[in-house]
Amino acid sequence: MRRGAKRLFPALLATCLLLPLAVSAGCAPDKVELRGDWGQAQFRVELADTPEERARGLMFREQMPRSAGMLFVYEAPGPASFWMKNTLIPLDMIFADKDGVVTRVHSRAVPGDLTAIDGGRGVLVVLEINGGLAEAMGIVPGSELRHPALGQTAAWPCSE
């Protein structure tokens, strides 16, 4: 093997191994994408997919980056209700059904408020982002959410 080829081979091998990851990078467990007539948005998320993680949520956080959020994933669609006990930052809550279609948006939930925030029936996922962002971006009911937890039958599946 020629000297230059020895240096080139590892780079080519790495490219071949990483190419499938780059192609499928559109969906990842730590990323949520939304789209609608208003455009598209993407958030890096922490998953809350166990009862313990969902119970804690974003409690006690003093700040959250603008492009970050938390995605609550349930085992099956059903009613969802939240409150802001021990939550220190205002949040928007985006409720979506099994197809990833946004059914309800609650804007600017008040930190520490114990009033129940009803997400309605048939909720499979809830995305919490910084308060006021949903309105600023135009995220409304009917928008579509994409995440691997929704599967291939979603309105906007990961395969697209």
DSSP file (Angstrom, degrees, kcal/mol; ACC not computed):
  #  RESIDUE AA STRUCTURE BP1 BP2  ACC     N-H-->O    O-->H-N    N-H-->O    O-->H-N    TCO  KAPPA ALPHA  PHI   PSI    X-CA   Y-CA   Z-CA
    1    1 A M              0   0    0      0, 0.0     5,-0.0     0, 0.0     2,-0.0   0.000 360.0 360.0 360.0 135.2    0.0    0.0    0.0
    2    2 A R     >  -     0   0    0      1,-0.1     4,-1.6     4,-0.0     3,-0.1  -0.320 360.0-111.9 -69.9 156.0    1.4    3.4   -0.9
    3    3 A R  H  > S+     0   0    0      1,-0.2     4,-1.0     2,-0.2     3,-0.3   0.893 116.2  47.6 -57.4 -47.1    2.2    5.8    1.9
    4    4 A G  H  > S+     0   0    0      1,-0.2     4,-1.7     2,-0.2     3,-0.3   0.848 108.0  56.8 -64.5 -34.4   -0.7    8.3    1.0
    5    5 A A  H  > S+     0   0    0      1,-0.2     4,-2.5     2,-0.2    -1,-0.2   0.846  98.9  60.3 -66.8 -33.0   -3.2    5.5    0.8
    6    6 A K  H  < S+     0   0    0     -4,-1.6    -1,-0.2    -3,-0.3    -2,-0.2   0.874 109.4  42.4 -62.2 -36.2   -2.4    4.4    4.3
    7    7 A R  H  X S+     0   0    0     -4,-1.0     4,-0.8    -3,-0.3    -1,-0.2   0.829 115.5  49.9 -78.1 -32.0   -3.5    7.8    5.6
    8    8 A L  H  X S+     0   0    0     -4,-1.7     4,-2.4     1,-0.2     5,-0.2   0.845  97.7  68.0 -75.4 -35.4   -6.5    7.9    3.3
    9    9 A F  H  X S+     0   0    0     -4,-2.5     4,-2.7     1,-0.2     5,-0.2   0.907  98.5  48.6 -56.4 -49.6   -7.9    4.5    4.2
   10   10 A P  H  > S+     0   0    0      0, 0.0     4,-2.5     0, 0.0    -1,-0.2   0.895 112.4  50.0 -60.1 -37.4   -8.9    5.3    7.9
   11   11 A A  H  X S+     0   0    0     -4,-0.8     4,-2.2     2,-0.2    -2,-0.2   0.914 112.3  46.9 -66.6 -41.3  -10.7    8.4    6.7
   12   12 A L  H  X S+     0   0    0     -4,-2.4     4,-2.4     2,-0.2    -1,-0.2   0.910 112.5  50.1 -65.2 -41.6  -12.6    6.5    4.0
   13   13 A L  H  X S+     0   0    0     -4,-2.7     4,-2.2    -5,-0.2    -2,-0.2   0.926 110.9  48.8 -62.3 -45.3  -13.5    3.8    6.5
   14   14 A A  H  X S+     0   0    0     -4,-2.5     4,-2.3    -5,-0.2    -1,-0.2   0.907 110.7  51.3 -61.8 -41.2  -14.7    6.3    9.0
   15   15 A T  H  X S+     0   0    0     -4,-2.2     4,-1.8     1,-0.2    -1,-0.2   0.917 110.5  48.3 -62.2 -43.5  -16.8    8.0    6.3
   16   16 A C  H  < S+     0   0    0     -4,-2.4    -1,-0.2     1,-0.2    -2,-0.2   0.869 114.1  46.4 -65.4 -36.9  -18.4    4.7    5.3
   17   17 A L  H  < S+     0   0    0     -4,-2.2     4,-0.4     1,-0.2    -1,-0.2   0.851 117.4  42.3 -74.3 -33.9  -19.2    3.8    8.8
   18   18 A L  H  X S+     0   0    0     -4,-2.3     4,-2.2    -5,-0.2     3,-0.4   0.682  92.9  82.6 -87.8 -18.4  -20.6    7.2    9.7
   19   19 A L  H  X S+     0   0    0     -4,-1.8     4,-2.2     1,-0.2     5,-0.2   0.897  89.5  51.5 -55.7 -45.6  -22.6    7.8    6.5
   20   20 A P  H  > S+     0   0    0      0, 0.0     4,-1.7     0, 0.0    -1,-0.2   0.869 110.2  51.3 -61.1 -32.7  -25.6    5.7    7.7
   21   21 A L  H  4 S+     0   0    0     -3,-0.4     4,-0.3    -4,-0.4    -2,-0.2   0.907 109.4  49.2 -68.3 -40.9  -25.7    7.7   10.9
   22   22 A A  H >< S+     0   0    0     -4,-2.2     3,-0.8     1,-0.2    -1,-0.2   0.886 110.1  51.3 -65.9 -38.6  -25.6   11.0    9.0
   23   23 A V  H >< S+     0   0    0     -4,-2.2     3,-0.5     1,-0.2    -1,-0.2   0.885 115.5  40.9 -66.5 -38.8  -28.5    9.9    6.7
   24   24 A S  G >< S+     0   0    0     -4,-1.7     3,-1.3     1,-0.2    -1,-0.2   0.338  84.3 102.8 -91.7   8.2  -30.7    8.9    9.6
   25   25 A A  G <   +     0   0    0     -3,-0.8    -1,-0.2    -4,-0.3    -2,-0.1   0.562  55.6  88.4 -69.6  -6.5  -29.8   11.9   11.8
   26   26 A G  G <  S+     0   0    0     -3,-0.5     2,-0.4     1,-0.1    -1,-0.3   0.824  95.7  36.0 -60.5 -31.7  -33.1   13.6   10.9
   27   27 A C  S <  S+     0   0    0     -3,-1.3    -1,-0.1   131,-0.1     5,-0.1  -0.983  71.0 158.9-124.5 135.6  -34.7   11.8   13.9
   28   28 A A    >   -     0   0    0      3,-0.5     3,-2.1    -2,-0.4    -3,-0.0  -0.986  49.9-113.4-150.6 150.8  -33.0   11.2   17.2
   29   29 A P  T 3  S+     0   0    0      0, 0.0   120,-0.1     0, 0.0    -1,-0.0   0.759 117.6  50.2 -58.7 -24.2  -34.2   10.5   20.7
   30   30 A D  T 3  S+     0   0    0     14,-0.1    15,-2.2    16,-0.0     2,-0.4   0.188 103.4  73.0-100.4  18.1  -32.8   13.8   21.9
   31   31 A K  E <   -A   44   0A   0     -3,-2.1    -3,-0.5    13,-0.3     2,-0.4  -0.996  53.1-172.0-136.5 136.2  -34.4   15.9   19.1
   32   32 A V  E     -A   43   0A   0     11,-2.6    11,-2.8    -2,-0.4     2,-0.4  -0.990   9.0-165.0-122.4 134.4  -38.0   17.0   18.4
   33   33 A E  E     -AB  42 146A   0    113,-1.9   113,-3.1    -2,-0.4     2,-0.3  -0.930   2.8-168.9-116.7 144.8  -38.9   18.8   15.2
   34   34 A L  E     +AB  41 145A   0      7,-2.7     7,-2.4    -2,-0.4     2,-0.3  -0.962   5.9 179.4-128.7 148.6  -42.2   20.7   14.6
   35   35 A R  E     +AB  40 144A   0    109,-2.2   109,-2.8    -2,-0.3     2,-0.3  -0.984  13.6 133.6-145.7 157.6  -43.6   22.0   11.4
   36   36 A G  E >  S-A   39   0A   0      3,-2.0     3,-1.8    -2,-0.3   107,-0.1  -0.946  72.4 -58.4-175.1-170.2  -46.7   23.9   10.2
   37   37 A D  T 3  S+     0   0    0     -2,-0.3     3,-0.1     1,-0.3   102,-0.1   0.745 130.0  61.5 -59.4 -22.4  -47.9   26.8    8.0
   38   38 A W  T 3  S-     0   0    0      1,-0.3     2,-0.3   100,-0.2    -1,-0.3   0.616 116.5-106.6 -80.6 -15.4  -45.6   28.9   10.2
   39   39 A G  E <   -A   36   0A   0     -3,-1.8    -3,-2.0    99,-0.1     2,-0.3  -0.956  47.4 -51.4 126.4-147.2  -42.4   27.0    9.2
   40   40 A Q  E     -A   35   0A   0     -2,-0.3     2,-0.3    -5,-0.2    -5,-0.2  -0.944  39.3-174.1-134.5 154.9  -40.2   24.5   11.2
   41   41 A A  E     -A   34   0A   0     -7,-2.4    -7,-2.7    -2,-0.3     2,-0.4  -0.979   7.2-157.3-144.2 155.1  -38.5   24.4   14.5
   42   42 A Q  E     -A   33   0A   0     -2,-0.3     2,-0.4    -9,-0.2    -9,-0.2  -0.999   7.4-171.9-136.8 138.6  -36.2   22.0   16.2
   43   43 A F  E     -A   32   0A   0    -11,-2.8   -11,-2.6    -2,-0.4     2,-0.5  -0.986  23.6-132.5-130.0 140.3  -35.5   21.4   19.9
   44   44 A R  E     -Ac  31  68A   0     23,-2.7    25,-1.5    -2,-0.4     2,-0.3  -0.810  42.0-167.7 -83.9 128.7  -32.9   19.4   21.8
   45   45 A V  E     - c   0  69A   0    -15,-2.2     2,-0.4    -2,-0.5    25,-0.2  -0.865  29.7-138.4-126.4 153.6  -34.8   17.5   24.4
   46   46 A E  E     - c   0  70A   0     23,-1.7    25,-2.7    -2,-0.3     2,-0.4  -0.867  36.2-124.6 -96.0 141.6  -34.5   15.4   27.5
   47   47 A L  E     - c   0  71A   0     -2,-0.4     2,-0.5    23,-0.2    25,-0.2  -0.721  21.4-170.9 -90.4 138.2  -36.9   12.5   27.5
   48   48 A A  E     + c   0  72A   0     23,-2.8    25,-2.0    -2,-0.4    22,-0.0  -0.840  32.4 141.6-121.8  89.6  -39.3   11.9   30.4
   49   49 A D        +     0   0    0     -2,-0.5    -1,-0.1    23,-0.2    23,-0.1   0.234  49.4  69.6-121.3  13.4  -40.6    8.4   29.5
   50   50 A T  S  > S-     0   0    0      1,-0.1     4,-2.7    -3,-0.1     5,-0.3  -0.897  88.5-112.3-121.1 158.4  -40.9    6.8   32.9
   51   51 A P  H  > S+     0   0    0      0, 0.0     4,-2.0     0, 0.0     5,-0.1   0.881 118.6  50.4 -56.1 -37.9  -43.4    7.7   35.7
   52   52 A E  H  > S+     0   0    0      2,-0.2     4,-1.7     1,-0.2     5,-0.2   0.921 111.8  45.8 -67.6 -43.9  -40.5    9.0   37.9
   53   53 A E  H  > S+     0   0    0      1,-0.2     4,-2.8     2,-0.2    -1,-0.2   0.889 113.5  49.8 -66.6 -38.6  -39.1   11.2   35.1
   54   54 A R  H  < S+     0   0    0     -4,-2.7    -1,-0.2     1,-0.2    -2,-0.2   0.875 108.2  53.6 -67.7 -35.8  -42.5   12.5   34.2
   55   55 A A  H  < S+     0   0    0     -4,-2.0    -1,-0.2    -5,-0.3    -2,-0.2   0.870 115.7  39.2 -66.5 -36.0  -43.3   13.3   37.9
   56   56 A R  H >< S+     0   0    0     -4,-1.7     3,-2.3    -5,-0.1    -2,-0.2   0.883  82.4 152.9 -82.0 -40.4  -40.1   15.4   38.2
   57   57 A G  T 3< S-     0   0    0     -4,-2.8    -1,-0.1     1,-0.3    -2,-0.1  -0.172  76.1 -24.8  50.7-131.9  -40.2   17.0   34.8
   58   58 A L  T >  S+     0   0    0     -4,-0.1     3,-1.5    12,-0.1    30,-0.5   0.049  92.0 148.7-102.0  23.7  -38.4   20.4   34.8
   59   59 A M  T <   +     0   0    0     -3,-2.3    28,-0.3     1,-0.2    27,-0.1  -0.266  65.9  12.7 -58.2 144.4  -38.8   21.0   38.5
   60   60 A F  T 3  S+     0   0    0     26,-3.1     2,-0.4     1,-0.2    -1,-0.2   0.462  87.1 138.4  70.7   5.1  -36.1   23.1   40.2
   61   61 A R    <   -     0   0    0     -3,-1.5    27,-0.5    25,-0.2    -1,-0.2  -0.677  37.8-164.6 -80.8 131.2  -34.5   24.2   36.9
   62   62 A E  S    S-     0   0    0     -2,-0.4     2,-0.3     1,-0.2    -1,-0.1   0.683  70.4  -0.5 -88.5 -19.3  -33.4   27.8   37.1
   63   63 A Q        -     0   0    0     26,-0.1    -1,-0.2     2,-0.0    26,-0.1  -0.981  55.6-158.5-160.2 165.1  -33.0   28.2   33.3
   64   64 A M        -     0   0    0     -2,-0.3     4,-0.0    -3,-0.1    66,-0.0  -0.968  34.8-103.3-149.8 134.5  -33.2   26.3   30.1
   65   65 A P    >   -     0   0    0      0, 0.0     3,-1.9     0, 0.0    65,-0.2  -0.221  35.2-114.6 -56.4 150.0  -31.5   27.1   26.7
   66   66 A R  T 3  S+     0   0    0      1,-0.3    64,-0.3    63,-0.1    67,-0.0   0.835 115.3  46.1 -57.1 -36.7  -33.8   28.6   24.2
   67   67 A S  T 3  S+     0   0    0     62,-0.1   -23,-2.7   -24,-0.1    -1,-0.3   0.176 101.1  90.3 -94.9  18.7  -33.5   25.6   21.8
   68   68 A A  E <   +c   44   0A   0     -3,-1.9    62,-0.5   -25,-0.2     2,-0.3  -0.641  43.5 147.9-110.7 168.2  -34.0   23.0   24.6
   69   69 A G  E     -c   45   0A   0    -25,-1.5   -23,-1.7    -2,-0.2     2,-0.4  -0.967  39.6-102.3-173.2-174.5  -37.0   21.3   26.1
   70   70 A M  E     -cD  46 128A   0     58,-1.9    58,-2.8    -2,-0.3     2,-0.6  -0.999  22.4-151.6-131.1 133.1  -38.4   18.2   27.7
   71   71 A L  E     -cD  47 127A   0    -25,-2.7   -23,-2.8    -2,-0.4     2,-0.6  -0.922   6.1-156.2-108.4 117.7  -40.5   15.6   25.9
   72   72 A F  E     -cD  48 126A   0     54,-3.2    54,-2.0    -2,-0.6     2,-0.5  -0.820  13.1-168.2 -90.3 123.3  -42.9   13.6   28.0
   73   73 A V  E     - D   0 125A   0    -25,-2.0     2,-0.2    -2,-0.6    52,-0.2  -0.963   2.2-159.2-119.0 126.9  -43.7   10.3   26.4
   74   74 A Y  E     -     0   0A   0     50,-2.6   -24,-0.0    -2,-0.5   -25,-0.0  -0.658  26.0-122.4-102.3 159.9  -46.6    8.1   27.6
   75   75 A E  E    S+     0   0A   0     -2,-0.2    -1,-0.1     1,-0.2    49,-0.1   0.822  94.7   3.1 -68.9 -32.1  -47.1    4.4   27.0
   76   76 A A  E    S-     0   0A   0     47,-0.1    -1,-0.2    48,-0.1    47,-0.1  -0.983  91.2 -84.7-151.3 153.8  -50.5    4.9   25.4
   77   77 A P  E     +     0   0A   0      0, 0.0    47,-0.2     0, 0.0    20,-0.1  -0.330  67.2 123.9 -60.9 143.3  -52.7    7.9   24.4
   78   78 A G  E     - D   0 123A   0     45,-1.4    45,-2.9    42,-0.1     2,-0.1  -0.959  61.7 -42.6-175.5-172.1  -54.8    9.2   27.2
   79   79 A P  E     -     0   0A   0      0, 0.0     2,-0.4     0, 0.0    42,-0.2  -0.442  51.5-163.5 -71.4 148.1  -55.7   12.3   29.3
   80   80 A A  E     + D   0 120A   0     40,-1.5    39,-3.4    -2,-0.1    40,-0.6  -0.999  11.6 175.2-136.2 134.5  -52.8   14.5   30.4
   81   81 A S  E     - D   0 118A   0     -2,-0.4     2,-0.3    37,-0.2    37,-0.2  -0.999   6.2-174.2-140.0 137.1  -52.7   17.1   33.0
   82   82 A F  E     - D   0 117A   0     35,-2.3    35,-3.5    -2,-0.4     2,-0.3  -0.822   6.7-169.3-125.3 162.9  -49.8   19.2   34.3
   83   83 A W        -     0   0    0     -2,-0.3    31,-0.2    33,-0.2    33,-0.1  -0.907  27.7-125.1-142.6 173.5  -49.1   21.7   37.1
   84   84 A M    >   +     0   0    0     29,-2.4     3,-2.4    -2,-0.3    28,-1.7   0.117  47.7 151.6-111.4  20.0  -46.1   23.9   37.8
   85   85 A K  T 3  S-     0   0    0      1,-0.3    -2,-0.1    28,-0.2     3,-0.1  -0.294  80.2  -1.1 -54.9 131.7  -45.3   22.9   41.4
   86   86 A N  T 3  S+     0   0    0      1,-0.2   -26,-3.1    26,-0.1     2,-0.5   0.606  98.7 132.9  60.9  14.7  -41.6   23.4   42.1
   87   87 A T    <   -     0   0    0     -3,-2.4    25,-0.8   -28,-0.3    -1,-0.2  -0.858  36.5-171.4 -96.7 127.6  -41.1   24.7   38.5
   88   88 A L        +     0   0    0     -2,-0.5    -1,-0.1   -27,-0.5   -26,-0.1   0.571  61.1  59.2 -99.3 -11.7  -39.1   27.8   38.5
   89   89 A I  S    S-     0   0    0    -31,-0.2    23,-0.1   -28,-0.1     2,-0.1  -0.919  86.9-106.3-121.2 145.5  -39.3   28.9   34.8
   90   90 A P        -     0   0    0      0, 0.0    41,-2.4     0, 0.0     2,-0.3  -0.445  44.3-165.7 -66.9 142.2  -42.3   29.8   32.7
   91   91 A L  E     -FE 109 130A   0     18,-1.0    18,-3.7    39,-0.3     2,-0.4  -0.931  23.6-140.5-131.5 151.5  -43.1   27.0   30.2
   92   92 A D  E     - E   0 129A   0     37,-2.7    37,-2.1    -2,-0.3     2,-0.5  -0.921  22.0-152.0-101.7 138.6  -45.1   26.4   27.1
   93   93 A M  E     -FE 106 128A   0     13,-2.7    13,-2.9    -2,-0.4     2,-0.6  -0.962   6.9-165.8-116.1 122.7  -46.7   23.0   26.9
   94   94 A I  E     -FE 105 127A   0     33,-2.8    33,-2.6    -2,-0.5     2,-0.4  -0.925   8.0-160.8-112.8 110.7  -47.4   21.5   23.5
   95   95 A F  E     -FE 104 126A   0      9,-2.7     8,-2.7    -2,-0.6     9,-1.4  -0.752  12.3-179.4 -95.4 133.9  -49.7   18.5   23.7
   96   96 A A  E     -FE 102 125A   0     29,-2.6    28,-2.5    -2,-0.4    29,-1.7  -0.961  19.1-128.9-135.6 153.1  -49.8   16.0   20.7
   97   97 A D    >   -     0   0    0      4,-2.1     3,-2.0    -2,-0.3    26,-0.2  -0.106  48.0 -77.7 -87.4-172.1  -51.7   12.9   19.9
   98   98 A K  T 3  S+     0   0    0     24,-0.4    55,-0.1     1,-0.3    25,-0.1   0.699 131.5  54.0 -63.7 -20.2  -50.4    9.4   18.7
   99   99 A D  T 3  S-     0   0    0      2,-0.1    56,-2.6    55,-0.1    57,-0.5   0.451 118.1-110.8 -91.4  -2.3  -49.9   10.8   15.2
  100  100 A G    <   +     0   0    0     -3,-2.0    45,-2.9     1,-0.3     2,-0.5   0.605  69.6 145.2  81.7  11.6  -47.8   13.7   16.5
  101  101 A V  B     -G  144   0A   0     43,-0.2    -4,-2.1     1,-0.1    -1,-0.3  -0.728  55.0-118.6 -85.7 127.5  -50.4   16.3   15.6
  102  102 A V  E     +F   96   0A   0     41,-3.1    40,-2.6    -2,-0.5    -6,-0.3  -0.486  35.1 174.9 -67.6 125.4  -50.5   19.1   18.1
  103  103 A T  E     +     0   0A   0     -8,-2.7     2,-0.3     1,-0.4    -7,-0.2   0.676  63.8   8.5-104.3 -24.9  -53.9   19.2   19.8
  104  104 A R  E     -F   95   0A   0     -9,-1.4    -9,-2.7    36,-0.1     2,-0.4  -0.986  54.5-158.8-157.7 145.1  -53.4   21.9   22.4
  105  105 A V  E     -F   94   0A   0     -2,-0.3     2,-0.6   -11,-0.2   -11,-0.2  -0.993   5.6-164.9-128.2 124.2  -50.9   24.6   23.3
  106  106 A H  E     -F   93   0A   0    -13,-2.9   -13,-2.7    -2,-0.4     3,-0.4  -0.945  18.7-151.2-107.8 117.4  -50.7   26.1   26.8
  107  107 A S  E     -     0   0A   0     -2,-0.6   -15,-0.2   -15,-0.2    24,-0.1  -0.667  60.0  -4.4 -94.8 142.1  -48.6   29.2   26.7
  108  108 A R  E     -     0   0A   0     -2,-0.3   -16,-0.2     1,-0.2    -1,-0.2   0.879  69.6-158.2  52.1  55.2  -46.6   30.7   29.6
  109  109 A A  E     -F   91   0A   0    -18,-3.7   -18,-1.0    -3,-0.4    -1,-0.2  -0.428  26.4-112.6 -59.8 136.4  -47.5   28.4   32.4
  110  110 A V    >   -     0   0    0    -20,-0.2     3,-1.9    -2,-0.1   -26,-0.1  -0.590  28.7-110.4 -82.4 125.7  -46.8   30.3   35.6
  111  111 A P  T 3  S+     0   0    0      0, 0.0   -23,-0.2     0, 0.0   -26,-0.1  -0.251  99.8   9.1 -54.0 136.0  -43.9   29.0   37.8
  112  112 A G  T 3  S+     0   0    0    -28,-1.7     2,-0.2   -25,-0.8   -27,-0.1   0.314  89.4 143.2  78.7  -8.2  -45.1   27.5   41.1
  113  113 A D    <   -     0   0    0     -3,-1.9   -29,-2.4   -29,-0.2    -1,-0.2  -0.465  37.6-162.0 -70.8 131.3  -48.8   27.6   40.1
  114  114 A L        +     0   0    0     -2,-0.2     2,-0.2   -31,-0.2    -1,-0.1   0.380  50.8 121.0 -94.4   2.8  -50.8   24.5   41.3
  115  115 A T  S    S-     0   0    0      1,-0.1   -31,-0.2   -31,-0.0     2,-0.1  -0.495  71.5-111.9 -67.7 132.3  -53.7   25.0   38.9
  116  116 A A        -     0   0    0     -2,-0.2     2,-0.7   -33,-0.1   -33,-0.2  -0.434  21.6-148.9 -67.5 136.2  -54.1   21.9   36.7
  117  117 A I  E     -D   82   0A   0    -35,-3.5   -35,-2.3    -2,-0.1     2,-0.5  -0.930  15.6-146.9-107.7 108.7  -53.3   22.5   33.1
  118  118 A D  E     -D   81   0A   0     -2,-0.7   -37,-0.2   -37,-0.2     3,-0.1  -0.648  18.9-176.0 -84.8 122.1  -55.5   20.2   31.1
  119  119 A G  E     -     0   0A   0    -39,-3.4   -38,-0.2    -2,-0.5    -1,-0.1   0.520  41.1-127.7 -91.3  -6.9  -54.0   18.8   27.9
  120  120 A G  E     -D   80   0A   0    -40,-0.6   -40,-1.5     3,-0.1     3,-0.4  -0.415  37.5 -44.1  92.2-171.0  -57.1   17.0   26.8
  121  121 A R  E    S+     0   0A   0    -42,-0.2   -43,-0.0     1,-0.2    -3,-0.0  -0.532 111.3  32.9 -94.9 161.8  -57.7   13.4   25.8
  122  122 A G  E    S+     0   0A   0      1,-0.2     2,-0.4    -2,-0.2   -24,-0.4   0.735  74.2 158.5  70.8  23.7  -55.7   11.2   23.5
  123  123 A V  E     +D   78   0A   0    -45,-2.9   -45,-1.4    -3,-0.4   -26,-0.3  -0.684  14.8 165.4 -84.5 128.5  -52.3   12.8   24.4
  124  124 A L  E     +     0   0A   0    -28,-2.5   -50,-2.6    -2,-0.4     2,-0.3   0.705  67.6  20.6-107.7 -34.7  -49.3   10.6   23.7
  125  125 A V  E     -DE  73  96A   0    -29,-1.7   -29,-2.6   -52,-0.2     2,-0.4  -0.976  57.1-164.2-136.9 150.8  -46.5   13.2   24.0
  126  126 A V  E     -DE  72  95A   0    -54,-2.0   -54,-3.2    -2,-0.3     2,-0.6  -0.995   9.0-156.8-133.6 127.6  -46.1   16.6   25.6
  127  127 A L  E     -DE  71  94A   0    -33,-2.6   -33,-2.8    -2,-0.4     2,-0.5  -0.918   5.7-161.7-105.2 123.3  -43.2   19.0   24.7
  128  128 A E  E     +DE  70  93A   0    -58,-2.8   -58,-1.9    -2,-0.6     2,-0.3  -0.918  19.7 163.0-104.5 128.2  -42.3   21.6   27.3
  129  129 A I  E     - E   0  92A   0    -37,-2.1   -37,-2.7    -2,-0.5   -60,-0.1  -0.810  48.9 -60.2-132.1 173.2  -40.3   24.6   26.0
  130  130 A N  E >   - E   0  91A   0    -62,-0.5     3,-1.8   -64,-0.3     4,-0.4  -0.280  69.3 -91.8 -58.0 139.2  -39.5   28.0   27.3
  131  131 A G  T 3  S+     0   0    0    -41,-2.4    -1,-0.1     1,-0.2   -39,-0.1  -0.257 108.3  18.9 -57.4 132.1  -42.6   30.2   27.9
  132  132 A G  T 3> S+     0   0    0     -3,-0.1     4,-2.1   -41,-0.1    -1,-0.2   0.171  93.4 102.3  95.6 -15.7  -43.6   32.3   25.0
  133  133 A L  H <> S+     0   0    0     -3,-1.8     4,-2.5     2,-0.2     6,-0.3   0.898  76.0  55.6 -68.8 -40.4  -41.7   30.4   22.3
  134  134 A A  H  >>S+     0   0    0     -4,-0.4     5,-2.1     1,-0.2     4,-1.6   0.938 113.1  42.1 -58.8 -46.3  -44.7   28.6   20.9
  135  135 A E  H  45S+     0   0    0      1,-0.2    -1,-0.2     2,-0.2    -2,-0.2   0.920 113.4  52.4 -66.0 -43.7  -46.5   31.8   20.3
  136  136 A A  H  <5S+     0   0    0     -4,-2.1    -1,-0.2     1,-0.2    -2,-0.2   0.855 116.5  39.8 -61.6 -34.9  -43.4   33.6   19.0
  137  137 A M  H  <5S-     0   0    0     -4,-2.5    -1,-0.2    -5,-0.1    -2,-0.2   0.696 113.1-116.0 -87.7 -20.5  -42.8   30.8   16.5
  138  138 A G  T  <5 +     0   0    0     -4,-1.6     2,-0.4    -5,-0.3  -100,-0.2   0.623  51.4 165.9  94.1  15.3  -46.5   30.3   15.6
  139  139 A I      < +     0   0    0     -5,-2.1    -1,-0.3    -6,-0.3    -2,-0.1  -0.533  15.2 156.5 -69.2 120.5  -46.8   26.7   16.9
  140  140 A V    >   -     0   0    0     -2,-0.4     3,-2.2     1,-0.1   -38,-0.2  -0.856  50.6 -63.3-138.2 167.4  -50.5   26.0   17.1
  141  141 A P  T 3  S+     0   0    0      0, 0.0   -38,-0.2     0, 0.0     3,-0.1  -0.317 121.4  40.4 -54.0 139.6  -52.9   23.1   17.1
  142  142 A G  T 3  S+     0   0    0    -40,-2.6   -39,-0.1     1,-0.5    -3,-0.0   0.085  84.5 124.8 101.2 -21.1  -52.6   21.2   13.8
  143  143 A S    <   -     0   0    0     -3,-2.2   -41,-3.1   -41,-0.1    -1,-0.5  -0.303  60.2-123.4 -63.0 157.7  -48.8   21.6   13.7
  144  144 A E  E     -BG  35 101A   0   -109,-2.8  -109,-2.2   -43,-0.2     2,-0.4  -0.894  17.9-156.4-113.5 139.2  -46.9   18.3   13.4
  145  145 A L  E     -B   34   0A   0    -45,-2.9     2,-0.4    -2,-0.4    11,-0.4  -0.893   5.6-157.0-112.3 139.2  -44.3   17.0   15.7
  146  146 A R  E     +B   33   0A   0   -113,-3.1  -113,-1.9    -2,-0.4   -46,-0.1  -0.976  29.0 135.1-123.6 129.2  -41.7   14.5   14.7
  147  147 A H    >   -     0   0    0     -2,-0.4     3,-2.1     9,-0.2     4,-0.4  -0.945  60.4-110.4-163.4 148.5  -39.8   12.1   17.1
  148  148 A P  G >  S+     0   0    0      0, 0.0     3,-1.1     0, 0.0    10,-0.1   0.772 111.3  69.8 -56.4 -26.6  -38.9    8.4   17.1
  149  149 A A  G 3  S+     0   0    0      1,-0.2    -3,-0.0  -120,-0.1     0, 0.0   0.704  91.7  61.0 -64.9 -18.4  -41.4    7.7   19.9
  150  150 A L  G <  S-     0   0    0     -3,-2.1     3,-0.4     1,-0.2    -1,-0.2   0.665  97.3-147.4 -86.0 -16.7  -44.2    8.4   17.5
  151  151 A G    X   -     0   0    0     -3,-1.1     3,-1.0    -4,-0.4     7,-0.3  -0.096  35.3 -58.0  78.7-179.1  -43.4    5.6   15.1
  152  152 A Q  T 3  S+     0   0    0      1,-0.2    -1,-0.2     5,-0.1     7,-0.0   0.532 124.5  66.4 -82.7  -7.9  -43.8    5.3   11.3
  153  153 A T  T 3  S+     0   0    0     -3,-0.4    -1,-0.2   -55,-0.1    -2,-0.1   0.412  76.7 118.7 -91.8   3.1  -47.6    5.9   11.3
  154  154 A A  S <  S-     0   0    0     -3,-1.0   -54,-0.2     1,-0.1   -55,-0.1  -0.196  81.0-111.7 -64.4 159.1  -47.2    9.5   12.5
  155  155 A A  S    S+     0   0    0    -56,-2.6   -55,-0.1     1,-0.3    -1,-0.1   0.820 118.7  25.7 -59.8 -31.8  -48.3   12.4   10.4
  156  156 A W  S    S-     0   0    0    -57,-0.5    -1,-0.3   -11,-0.4    -9,-0.2  -0.719  92.4-165.3-132.2  80.6  -44.7   13.3    9.9
  157  157 A P    >   -     0   0    0      0, 0.0     3,-1.5     0, 0.0    -5,-0.1  -0.193  31.0-113.9 -71.4 160.9  -42.7   10.1   10.4
  158  158 A C  T 3  S+     0   0    0     -7,-0.3  -132,-0.1     1,-0.3  -131,-0.1   0.696 108.3  73.4 -65.1 -20.1  -39.0    9.9   10.9
  159  159 A S  T 3         0   0    0      1,-0.3    -1,-0.3  -133,-0.1    -7,-0.0   0.657 360.0 360.0 -72.5 -14.0  -38.5    8.2    7.6
  160  160 A E    <         0   0    0     -3,-1.5    -1,-0.3  -134,-0.0    -2,-0.1   0.477 360.0 360.0 -79.9 360.0  -39.2   11.5    5.7
